[in-house]
Amino acid sequence: MNVTVVAVGPQPSTLVCPSCRATVQTRVDRKATTKTHIIALVLCLFLCWPCVCVPYCMDSCRNADHYCPNCNSYIGTYQS
């Protein structure tokens, strides 16, 4: 099995897809992580109710999963 490690950042990256070998700009899906949930919990504990949803809206509190828009294969994750 051949595994290719691709360095990706928080924004879409232009690269050659390891699956379909096309030069593409990656599609980024942001996903909440344990860190996101902990920040929301801490805000909740400190009675900052209006701010509880903020970590779920901030890119810096979520991971950026990169996918090929051509073949939809997973390329990598940028963890903030």
N, CA, C and O atoms as a CHARMM CRD file, in Angstrom:
* protein
*
  320
    1    1 MET  N      0.84000  -1.17600   0.00000 PROA 1      0.00000
    2    1 MET  CA     0.00000   0.00000   0.00000 PROA 1      0.00000
    3    1 MET  C      0.88300   1.23600   0.00000 PROA 1      0.00000
    4    1 MET  O      1.78400   1.35400   0.83000 PROA 1      0.00000
    5    2 ASN  N      0.63800   2.14700  -0.91000 PROA 2      0.00000
    6    2 ASN  CA     1.41200   3.36300  -1.05300 PROA 2      0.00000
    7    2 ASN  C      0.64000   4.52500  -0.43300 PROA 2      0.00000
    8    2 ASN  O     -0.43700   4.87600  -0.91500 PROA 2      0.00000
    9    3 VAL  N      1.17700   5.12400   0.63000 PROA 3      0.00000
   10    3 VAL  CA     0.52900   6.23500   1.30200 PROA 3      0.00000
   11    3 VAL  C      1.30900   7.50000   0.99700 PROA 3      0.00000
   12    3 VAL  O      2.51900   7.56100   1.21000 PROA 3      0.00000
   13    4 THR  N      0.60400   8.51900   0.49100 PROA 4      0.00000
   14    4 THR  CA     1.22700   9.79000   0.17000 PROA 4      0.00000
   15    4 THR  C      0.82600  10.81900   1.22500 PROA 4      0.00000
   16    4 THR  O     -0.36100  11.01400   1.48700 PROA 4      0.00000
   17    5 VAL  N      1.81600  11.47400   1.82800 PROA 5      0.00000
   18    5 VAL  CA     1.55000  12.51200   2.81500 PROA 5      0.00000
   19    5 VAL  C      1.61300  13.85300   2.10400 PROA 5      0.00000
   20    5 VAL  O      2.61600  14.19300   1.47600 PROA 5      0.00000
   21    6 VAL  N      0.51800  14.61500   2.21500 PROA 6      0.00000
   22    6 VAL  CA     0.44300  15.91000   1.55900 PROA 6      0.00000
   23    6 VAL  C      0.26000  16.96900   2.62800 PROA 6      0.00000
   24    6 VAL  O     -0.66500  16.88000   3.43600 PROA 6      0.00000
   25    7 ALA  N      1.14100  17.98500   2.64400 PROA 7      0.00000
   26    7 ALA  CA     1.02100  19.07100   3.60300 PROA 7      0.00000
   27    7 ALA  C     -0.03100  20.06100   3.09700 PROA 7      0.00000
   28    7 ALA  O      0.08200  20.59200   1.99300 PROA 7      0.00000
   29    8 VAL  N     -1.04800  20.29700   3.91600 PROA 8      0.00000
   30    8 VAL  CA    -2.10500  21.23900   3.56300 PROA 8      0.00000
   31    8 VAL  C     -2.22900  22.27700   4.66500 PROA 8      0.00000
   32    8 VAL  O     -1.81300  22.04700   5.80100 PROA 8      0.00000
   33    9 GLY  N     -2.80400  23.41900   4.31900 PROA 9      0.00000
   34    9 GLY  CA    -2.98200  24.49900   5.28200 PROA 9      0.00000
   35    9 GLY  C     -4.45000  24.72500   5.57100 PROA 9      0.00000
   36    9 GLY  O     -5.29000  23.89400   5.22900 PROA 9      0.00000
   37   10 PRO  N     -4.76300  25.84500   6.19800 PROA 10     0.00000
   38   10 PRO  CA    -6.14900  26.13100   6.55200 PROA 10     0.00000
   39   10 PRO  C     -7.01100  26.54800   5.35700 PROA 10     0.00000
   40   10 PRO  O     -8.23900  26.49100   5.43400 PROA 10     0.00000
   41   11 GLN  N     -6.39300  26.95700   4.27500 PROA 11     0.00000
   42   11 GLN  CA    -7.11100  27.40700   3.08100 PROA 11     0.00000
   43   11 GLN  C     -6.97100  26.36600   1.96800 PROA 11     0.00000
   44   11 GLN  O     -6.08500  25.51400   2.03000 PROA 11     0.00000
   45   12 PRO  N     -7.84000  26.42600   0.94800 PROA 12     0.00000
   46   12 PRO  CA    -7.70100  25.50100  -0.18700 PROA 12     0.00000
   47   12 PRO  C     -6.29700  25.56800  -0.79000 PROA 12     0.00000
   48   12 PRO  O     -5.72400  26.64800  -0.92700 PROA 12     0.00000
   49   13 SER  N     -5.75700  24.41900  -1.14500 PROA 13     0.00000
   50   13 SER  CA    -4.40400  24.32100  -1.69100 PROA 13     0.00000
   51   13 SER  C     -4.45500  23.78100  -3.11100 PROA 13     0.00000
   52   13 SER  O     -5.30500  22.95500  -3.44400 PROA 13     0.00000
   53   14 THR  N     -3.53600  24.25500  -3.94400 PROA 14     0.00000
   54   14 THR  CA    -3.40700  23.72300  -5.29400 PROA 14     0.00000
   55   14 THR  C     -2.32900  22.64200  -5.25100 PROA 14     0.00000
   56   14 THR  O     -1.19800  22.89400  -4.83500 PROA 14     0.00000
   57   15 LEU  N     -2.69600  21.43300  -5.69000 PROA 15     0.00000
   58   15 LEU  CA    -1.76400  20.31500  -5.65400 PROA 15     0.00000
   59   15 LEU  C     -2.19600  19.24000  -6.63100 PROA 15     0.00000
   60   15 LEU  O     -3.25100  19.33900  -7.25800 PROA 15     0.00000
   61   16 VAL  N     -1.37000  18.21100  -6.75500 PROA 16     0.00000
   62   16 VAL  CA    -1.70000  17.06200  -7.58900 PROA 16     0.00000
   63   16 VAL  C     -2.34500  16.01500  -6.68200 PROA 16     0.00000
   64   16 VAL  O     -1.74300  15.57700  -5.70200 PROA 16     0.00000
   65   17 CYS  N     -3.56000  15.62400  -7.01100 PROA 17     0.00000
   66   17 CYS  CA    -4.29100  14.63900  -6.20700 PROA 17     0.00000
   67   17 CYS  C     -3.57700  13.29400  -6.26400 PROA 17     0.00000
   68   17 CYS  O     -3.26500  12.80600  -7.35000 PROA 17     0.00000
   69   18 PRO  N     -3.31200  12.68600  -5.09900 PROA 18     0.00000
   70   18 PRO  CA    -2.64500  11.37600  -5.09800 PROA 18     0.00000
   71   18 PRO  C     -3.50700  10.26100  -5.70500 PROA 18     0.00000
   72   18 PRO  O     -2.97300   9.23900  -6.13600 PROA 18     0.00000
   73   19 SER  N     -4.82200  10.44400  -5.74300 PROA 19     0.00000
   74   19 SER  CA    -5.70500   9.40000  -6.27700 PROA 19     0.00000
   75   19 SER  C     -5.88100   9.47800  -7.78600 PROA 19     0.00000
   76   19 SER  O     -5.62400   8.51100  -8.50300 PROA 19     0.00000
   77   20 CYS  N     -6.32800  10.65600  -8.26700 PROA 20     0.00000
   78   20 CYS  CA    -6.64400  10.76400  -9.69900 PROA 20     0.00000
   79   20 CYS  C     -5.54200  11.44700 -10.51000 PROA 20     0.00000
   80   20 CYS  O     -5.64800  11.55500 -11.73200 PROA 20     0.00000
   81   21 ARG  N     -4.48900  11.90600  -9.83800 PROA 21     0.00000
   82   21 ARG  CA    -3.32600  12.55300 -10.48300 PROA 21     0.00000
   83   21 ARG  C     -3.67100  13.84300 -11.23200 PROA 21     0.00000
   84   21 ARG  O     -2.90100  14.26700 -12.09400 PROA 21     0.00000
   85   22 ALA  N     -4.80100  14.47300 -10.92600 PROA 22     0.00000
   86   22 ALA  CA    -5.17300  15.74600 -11.55100 PROA 22     0.00000
   87   22 ALA  C     -4.66100  16.89500 -10.69000 PROA 22     0.00000
   88   22 ALA  O     -4.60300  16.78100  -9.46500 PROA 22     0.00000
   89   23 THR  N     -4.29300  17.99300 -11.32600 PROA 23     0.00000
   90   23 THR  CA    -3.91300  19.19100 -10.58800 PROA 23     0.00000
   91   23 THR  C     -5.19900  19.91500 -10.22300 PROA 23     0.00000
   92   23 THR  O     -5.94900  20.34500 -11.09900 PROA 23     0.00000
   93   24 VAL  N     -5.45100  20.04800  -8.92400 PROA 24     0.00000
   94   24 VAL  CA    -6.72200  20.60000  -8.44900 PROA 24     0.00000
   95   24 VAL  C     -6.48400  21.58600  -7.31200 PROA 24     0.00000
   96   24 VAL  O     -5.41000  21.62600  -6.71100 PROA 24     0.00000
   97   25 GLN  N     -7.51300  22.37900  -7.03600 PROA 25     0.00000
   98   25 GLN  CA    -7.53900  23.18400  -5.82400 PROA 25     0.00000
   99   25 GLN  C     -8.47200  22.44700  -4.86900 PROA 25     0.00000
  100   25 GLN  O     -9.63300  22.20000  -5.19500 PROA 25     0.00000
  101   26 THR  N     -7.97000  22.09900  -3.70200 PROA 26     0.00000
  102   26 THR  CA    -8.72100  21.25100  -2.78600 PROA 26     0.00000
  103   26 THR  C    -10.01400  21.90600  -2.31400 PROA 26     0.00000
  104   26 THR  O    -10.12800  23.13000  -2.24200 PROA 26     0.00000
  105   27 ARG  N    -10.98400  21.05200  -1.99600 PROA 27     0.00000
  106   27 ARG  CA   -12.24400  21.49100  -1.39100 PROA 27     0.00000
  107   27 ARG  C    -12.06100  21.30600   0.11300 PROA 27     0.00000
  108   27 ARG  O    -11.64700  20.23700   0.56100 PROA 27     0.00000
  109   28 VAL  N    -12.37100  22.34600   0.89800 PROA 28     0.00000
  110   28 VAL  CA   -12.15900  22.30600   2.34400 PROA 28     0.00000
  111   28 VAL  C    -13.49900  22.20100   3.06200 PROA 28     0.00000
  112   28 VAL  O    -14.40000  23.01100   2.84500 PROA 28     0.00000
  113   29 ASP  N    -13.61600  21.19200   3.92100 PROA 29     0.00000
  114   29 ASP  CA   -14.77600  21.04200   4.80400 PROA 29     0.00000
  115   29 ASP  C    -14.28500  21.25500   6.22300 PROA 29     0.00000
  116   29 ASP  O    -13.34800  20.59300   6.66700 PROA 29     0.00000
  117   30 ARG  N    -14.90800  22.16800   6.92700 PROA 30     0.00000
  118   30 ARG  CA   -14.52900  22.44600   8.31700 PROA 30     0.00000
  119   30 ARG  C    -15.36100  21.57300   9.24300 PROA 30     0.00000
  120   30 ARG  O    -16.57500  21.45500   9.07500 PROA 30     0.00000
  121   31 LYS  N    -14.69800  20.96000  10.22400 PROA 31     0.00000
  122   31 LYS  CA   -15.38700  20.07500  11.15900 PROA 31     0.00000
  123   31 LYS  C    -15.01900  20.44000  12.59100 PROA 31     0.00000
  124   31 LYS  O    -13.86200  20.72900  12.89600 PROA 31     0.00000
  125   32 ALA  N    -16.01900  20.42100  13.45900 PROA 32     0.00000
  126   32 ALA  CA   -15.79300  20.67500  14.88300 PROA 32     0.00000
  127   32 ALA  C    -14.98900  19.52300  15.48000 PROA 32     0.00000
  128   32 ALA  O    -15.13000  18.37200  15.06900 PROA 32     0.00000
  129   33 THR  N    -14.15100  19.85000  16.44800 PROA 33     0.00000
  130   33 THR  CA   -13.31100  18.85300  17.10600 PROA 33     0.00000
  131   33 THR  C    -13.59800  18.85000  18.59700 PROA 33     0.00000
  132   33 THR  O    -14.45200  19.59800  19.07400 PROA 33     0.00000
  133   34 THR  N    -12.89900  18.02400  19.31800 PROA 34     0.00000
  134   34 THR  CA   -13.01500  18.00300  20.77300 PROA 34     0.00000
  135   34 THR  C    -12.64100  19.36500  21.34300 PROA 34     0.00000
  136   34 THR  O    -13.25800  19.83000  22.30100 PROA 34     0.00000
  137   35 LYS  N    -11.64400  19.99700  20.76200 PROA 35     0.00000
  138   35 LYS  CA   -11.22800  21.34000  21.19100 PROA 35     0.00000
  139   35 LYS  C    -12.39300  22.32900  21.07100 PROA 35     0.00000
  140   35 LYS  O    -12.59200  23.15900  21.95800 PROA 35     0.00000
  141   36 THR  N    -13.15100  22.24600  19.99600 PROA 36     0.00000
  142   36 THR  CA   -14.29900  23.12100  19.78500 PROA 36     0.00000
  143   36 THR  C    -15.33700  22.91800  20.88500 PROA 36     0.00000
  144   36 THR  O    -15.86600  23.88500  21.43400 PROA 36     0.00000
  145   37 HSD  N    -15.62400  21.66000  21.20100 PROA 37     0.00000
  146   37 HSD  CA   -16.62200  21.35200  22.22100 PROA 37     0.00000
  147   37 HSD  C    -16.15700  21.80000  23.61100 PROA 37     0.00000
  148   37 HSD  O    -16.96700  22.27000  24.41000 PROA 37     0.00000
  149   38 ILE  N    -14.87300  21.65900  23.90100 PROA 38     0.00000
  150   38 ILE  CA   -14.34300  22.07400  25.20300 PROA 38     0.00000
  151   38 ILE  C    -14.42800  23.58400  25.35800 PROA 38     0.00000
  152   38 ILE  O    -14.80100  24.07100  26.42500 PROA 38     0.00000
  153   39 ILE  N    -14.09100  24.33100  24.32100 PROA 39     0.00000
  154   39 ILE  CA   -14.18500  25.78700  24.38700 PROA 39     0.00000
  155   39 ILE  C    -15.63000  26.20900  24.62900 PROA 39     0.00000
  156   39 ILE  O    -15.88300  27.10500  25.43500 PROA 39     0.00000
  157   40 ALA  N    -16.58000  25.57700  23.94400 PROA 40     0.00000
  158   40 ALA  CA   -18.00100  25.88600  24.14300 PROA 40     0.00000
  159   40 ALA  C    -18.42700  25.54700  25.56500 PROA 40     0.00000
  160   40 ALA  O    -19.19300  26.29600  26.17200 PROA 40     0.00000
  161   41 LEU  N    -17.94600  24.43600  26.10200 PROA 41     0.00000
  162   41 LEU  CA   -18.27900  24.03700  27.46700 PROA 41     0.00000
  163   41 LEU  C    -17.74100  25.04400  28.47900 PROA 41     0.00000
  164   41 LEU  O    -18.43400  25.40700  29.42900 PROA 41     0.00000
  165   42 VAL  N    -16.50800  25.49000  28.27500 PROA 42     0.00000
  166   42 VAL  CA   -15.90800  26.48200  29.18100 PROA 42     0.00000
  167   42 VAL  C    -16.71400  27.78400  29.14500 PROA 42     0.00000
  168   42 VAL  O    -16.96500  28.39200  30.18600 PROA 42     0.00000
  169   43 LEU  N    -17.11200  28.20300  27.95700 PROA 43     0.00000
  170   43 LEU  CA   -17.94600  29.40600  27.85700 PROA 43     0.00000
  171   43 LEU  C    -19.26000  29.21500  28.59200 PROA 43     0.00000
  172   43 LEU  O    -19.75900  30.13400  29.24200 PROA 43     0.00000
  173   44 CYS  N    -19.81300  28.02400  28.48600 PROA 44     0.00000
  174   44 CYS  CA   -21.07100  27.69600  29.16000 PROA 44     0.00000
  175   44 CYS  C    -20.88600  27.73700  30.68800 PROA 44     0.00000
  176   44 CYS  O    -21.73400  28.26900  31.40400 PROA 44     0.00000
  177   45 LEU  N    -19.78800  27.18200  31.16900 PROA 45     0.00000
  178   45 LEU  CA   -19.51400  27.16000  32.60800 PROA 45     0.00000
  179   45 LEU  C    -19.31200  28.55400  33.19000 PROA 45     0.00000
  180   45 LEU  O    -19.63800  28.80600  34.35000 PROA 45     0.00000
  181   46 PHE  N    -18.77200  29.45400  32.37400 PROA 46     0.00000
  182   46 PHE  CA   -18.56200  30.82900  32.82700 PROA 46     0.00000
  183   46 PHE  C    -19.75600  31.72900  32.50500 PROA 46     0.00000
  184   46 PHE  O    -19.64700  32.95500  32.51400 PROA 46     0.00000
  185   47 LEU  N    -20.89400  31.09800  32.22100 PROA 47     0.00000
  186   47 LEU  CA   -22.16700  31.79200  31.99200 PROA 47     0.00000
  187   47 LEU  C    -22.12000  32.79200  30.83600 PROA 47     0.00000
  188   47 LEU  O    -22.77100  33.83500  30.88100 PROA 47     0.00000
  189   48 CYS  N    -21.35800  32.46900  29.82100 PROA 48     0.00000
  190   48 CYS  CA   -21.30200  33.30100  28.61000 PROA 48     0.00000
  191   48 CYS  C    -22.23700  32.70600  27.56200 PROA 48     0.00000
  192   48 CYS  O    -21.81100  32.38900  26.45200 PROA 48     0.00000
  193   49 TRP  N    -23.51200  32.55600  27.91700 PROA 49     0.00000
  194   49 TRP  CA   -24.48800  31.90700  27.03900 PROA 49     0.00000
  195   49 TRP  C    -24.51400  32.46500  25.61700 PROA 49     0.00000
  196   49 TRP  O    -24.55600  31.68100  24.66900 PROA 49     0.00000
  197   50 PRO  N    -24.49200  33.78800  25.42900 PROA 50     0.00000
  198   50 PRO  CA   -24.56600  34.29500  24.04200 PROA 50     0.00000
  199   50 PRO  C    -23.35400  33.90300  23.18800 PROA 50     0.00000
  200   50 PRO  O    -23.42200  33.92900  21.95900 PROA 50     0.00000
  201   51 CYS  N    -22.25000  33.54300  23.84300 PROA 51     0.00000
  202   51 CYS  CA   -21.01300  33.25000  23.10400 PROA 51     0.00000
  203   51 CYS  C    -20.77400  31.75900  22.87300 PROA 51     0.00000
  204   51 CYS  O    -19.76500  31.39800  22.26600 PROA 51     0.00000
  205   52 VAL  N    -21.65300  30.89500  23.33000 PROA 52     0.00000
  206   52 VAL  CA   -21.43000  29.44500  23.23800 PROA 52     0.00000
  207   52 VAL  C    -21.29500  28.97200  21.79300 PROA 52     0.00000
  208   52 VAL  O    -20.53900  28.03900  21.52300 PROA 52     0.00000
  209   53 CYS  N    -22.00800  29.59300  20.86400 PROA 53     0.00000
  210   53 CYS  CA   -21.95300  29.14100  19.46600 PROA 53     0.00000
  211   53 CYS  C    -20.74200  29.68500  18.70800 PROA 53     0.00000
  212   53 CYS  O    -20.46800  29.23500  17.59600 PROA 53     0.00000
  213   54 VAL  N    -20.01400  30.63900  19.28300 PROA 54     0.00000
  214   54 VAL  CA   -18.88800  31.26800  18.58600 PROA 54     0.00000
  215   54 VAL  C    -17.81000  30.26000  18.15400 PROA 54     0.00000
  216   54 VAL  O    -17.34900  30.33900  17.01500 PROA 54     0.00000
  217   55 PRO  N    -17.38400  29.30900  19.01700 PROA 55     0.00000
  218   55 PRO  CA   -16.34200  28.36400  18.55700 PROA 55     0.00000
  219   55 PRO  C    -16.76300  27.53300  17.34600 PROA 55     0.00000
  220   55 PRO  O    -15.91300  27.10000  16.56800 PROA 55     0.00000
  221   56 TYR  N    -18.06400  27.30800  17.18000 PROA 56     0.00000
  222   56 TYR  CA   -18.54300  26.51800  16.04600 PROA 56     0.00000
  223   56 TYR  C    -18.56200  27.32700  14.74600 PROA 56     0.00000
  224   56 TYR  O    -18.71200  26.76500  13.66100 PROA 56     0.00000
  225   57 CYS  N    -18.41000  28.64000  14.86400 PROA 57     0.00000
  226   57 CYS  CA   -18.40200  29.51500  13.68900 PROA 57     0.00000
  227   57 CYS  C    -16.99500  29.95700  13.30500 PROA 57     0.00000
  228   57 CYS  O    -16.78500  30.44600  12.19600 PROA 57     0.00000
  229   58 MET  N    -16.03300  29.79200  14.20100 PROA 58     0.00000
  230   58 MET  CA   -14.66700  30.25300  13.95100 PROA 58     0.00000
  231   58 MET  C    -13.82400  29.15100  13.31600 PROA 58     0.00000
  232   58 MET  O    -13.77700  28.02700  13.81700 PROA 58     0.00000
  233   59 ASP  N    -13.16700  29.47700  12.22100 PROA 59     0.00000
  234   59 ASP  CA   -12.30800  28.50500  11.54200 PROA 59     0.00000
  235   59 ASP  C    -11.13500  28.07100  12.41400 PROA 59     0.00000
  236   59 ASP  O    -10.65600  26.94500  12.28500 PROA 59     0.00000
  237   60 SER  N    -10.66500  28.95200  13.30100 PROA 60     0.00000
  238   60 SER  CA    -9.51300  28.62200  14.13800 PROA 60     0.00000
  239   60 SER  C     -9.83400  27.56600  15.19400 PROA 60     0.00000
  240   60 SER  O     -8.91800  27.01400  15.80300 PROA 60     0.00000
  241   61 CYS  N    -11.10600  27.27500  15.42200 PROA 61     0.00000
  242   61 CYS  CA   -11.51000  26.25900  16.40400 PROA 61     0.00000
  243   61 CYS  C    -11.94300  24.95700  15.74600 PROA 61     0.00000
  244   61 CYS  O    -12.38300  24.03600  16.43400 PROA 61     0.00000
  245   62 ARG  N    -11.82700  24.86600  14.41900 PROA 62     0.00000
  246   62 ARG  CA   -12.25200  23.65800  13.69800 PROA 62     0.00000
  247   62 ARG  C    -11.13700  23.17700  12.78500 PROA 62     0.00000
  248   62 ARG  O    -10.30300  23.96800  12.34400 PROA 62     0.00000
  249   63 ASN  N    -11.12200  21.89000  12.50400 PROA 63     0.00000
  250   63 ASN  CA   -10.15200  21.31400  11.56600 PROA 63     0.00000
  251   63 ASN  C    -10.59300  21.57200  10.12900 PROA 63     0.00000
  252   63 ASN  O    -11.78500  21.68300   9.84100 PROA 63     0.00000
  253   64 ALA  N     -9.62100  21.66400   9.23900 PROA 64     0.00000
  254   64 ALA  CA    -9.89500  21.82800   7.81600 PROA 64     0.00000
  255   64 ALA  C     -9.55900  20.51400   7.10800 PROA 64     0.00000
  256   64 ALA  O     -8.38600  20.18000   6.94100 PROA 64     0.00000
  257   65 ASP  N    -10.58300  19.77400   6.69300 PROA 65     0.00000
  258   65 ASP  CA   -10.39100  18.52400   5.95100 PROA 65     0.00000
  259   65 ASP  C    -10.36800  18.84100   4.45600 PROA 65     0.00000
  260   65 ASP  O    -11.29100  19.46500   3.93300 PROA 65     0.00000
  261   66 HSD  N     -9.31100  18.40900   3.77800 PROA 66     0.00000
  262   66 HSD  CA    -9.14400  18.69100   2.34800 PROA 66     0.00000
  263   66 HSD  C     -9.54500  17.47300   1.52200 PROA 66     0.00000
  264   66 HSD  O     -9.17400  16.34200   1.83500 PROA 66     0.00000
  265   67 TYR  N    -10.31600  17.72900   0.45300 PROA 67     0.00000
  266   67 TYR  CA   -10.77400  16.68000  -0.46500 PROA 67     0.00000
  267   67 TYR  C    -10.51500  17.11700  -1.89500 PROA 67     0.00000
  268   67 TYR  O    -10.47300  18.31100  -2.19100 PROA 67     0.00000
  269   68 CYS  N    -10.34200  16.14600  -2.77900 PROA 68     0.00000
  270   68 CYS  CA   -10.19300  16.41600  -4.20600 PROA 68     0.00000
  271   68 CYS  C    -11.58600  16.70100  -4.78400 PROA 68     0.00000
  272   68 CYS  O    -12.49200  15.88600  -4.61500 PROA 68     0.00000
  273   69 PRO  N    -11.77200  17.83500  -5.45800 PROA 69     0.00000
  274   69 PRO  CA   -13.07900  18.11800  -6.04800 PROA 69     0.00000
  275   69 PRO  C    -13.36500  17.24800  -7.27600 PROA 69     0.00000
  276   69 PRO  O    -14.50900  17.14400  -7.71700 PROA 69     0.00000
  277   70 ASN  N    -12.32200  16.63000  -7.82000 PROA 70     0.00000
  278   70 ASN  CA   -12.44500  15.79100  -9.00900 PROA 70     0.00000
  279   70 ASN  C    -12.97000  14.39400  -8.67900 PROA 70     0.00000
  280   70 ASN  O    -13.94100  13.92800  -9.27600 PROA 70     0.00000
  281   71 CYS  N    -12.31500  13.73100  -7.72100 PROA 71     0.00000
  282   71 CYS  CA   -12.66400  12.33100  -7.39500 PROA 71     0.00000
  283   71 CYS  C    -13.20200  12.17300  -5.97000 PROA 71     0.00000
  284   71 CYS  O    -13.51700  11.06000  -5.55000 PROA 71     0.00000
  285   72 ASN  N    -13.30800  13.27400  -5.22600 PROA 72     0.00000
  286   72 ASN  CA   -13.81000  13.29800  -3.84600 PROA 72     0.00000
  287   72 ASN  C    -12.98700  12.47400  -2.86300 PROA 72     0.00000
  288   72 ASN  O    -13.49700  12.08500  -1.81200 PROA 72     0.00000
  289   73 SER  N    -11.73700  12.20200  -3.18000 PROA 73     0.00000
  290   73 SER  CA   -10.90300  11.44900  -2.23600 PROA 73     0.00000
  291   73 SER  C    -10.34400  12.38900  -1.16900 PROA 73     0.00000
  292   73 SER  O    -10.09800  13.57000  -1.41500 PROA 73     0.00000
  293   74 TYR  N    -10.15400  11.82700   0.01800 PROA 74     0.00000
  294   74 TYR  CA    -9.59900  12.57400   1.15400 PROA 74     0.00000
  295   74 TYR  C     -8.12500  12.79700   0.90600 PROA 74     0.00000
  296   74 TYR  O     -7.40600  11.87200   0.53000 PROA 74     0.00000
  297   75 ILE  N     -7.66400  14.04200   1.11800 PROA 75     0.00000
  298   75 ILE  CA    -6.25600  14.36300   0.87900 PROA 75     0.00000
  299   75 ILE  C     -5.50500  14.58000   2.18300 PROA 75     0.00000
  300   75 ILE  O     -4.38600  14.08900   2.33800 PROA 75     0.00000
  301   76 GLY  N     -6.09500  15.30200   3.11600 PROA 76     0.00000
  302   76 GLY  CA    -5.42500  15.54200   4.38000 PROA 76     0.00000
  303   76 GLY  C     -6.21200  16.48500   5.27000 PROA 76     0.00000
  304   76 GLY  O     -7.23700  17.03100   4.86200 PROA 76     0.00000
  305   77 THR  N     -5.72600  16.67400   6.48900 PROA 77     0.00000
  306   77 THR  CA    -6.37900  17.55100   7.46700 PROA 77     0.00000
  307   77 THR  C     -5.38800  18.55500   8.01300 PROA 77     0.00000
  308   77 THR  O     -4.24900  18.21500   8.33300 PROA 77     0.00000
  309   78 TYR  N     -5.83200  19.78900   8.11500 PROA 78     0.00000
  310   78 TYR  CA    -5.06100  20.82200   8.80000 PROA 78     0.00000
  311   78 TYR  C     -5.69400  21.00100  10.16400 PROA 78     0.00000
  312   78 TYR  O     -6.86700  21.36100  10.26500 PROA 78     0.00000
  313   79 GLN  N     -4.92700  20.75300  11.21500 PROA 79     0.00000
  314   79 GLN  CA    -5.43800  20.90500  12.57800 PROA 79     0.00000
  315   79 GLN  C     -4.96000  22.22400  13.13900 PROA 79     0.00000
  316   79 GLN  O     -3.76100  22.49800  13.19600 PROA 79     0.00000
  317   80 SER  N     -5.92600  23.04700  13.55700 PROA 80     0.00000
  318   80 SER  CA    -5.54800  24.35700  14.11000 PROA 80     0.00000
  319   80 SER  C     -5.31400  24.28400  15.58800 PROA 80     0.00000
  320   80 SER  O     -4.98900  25.29500  16.21100 PROA 80     0.00000
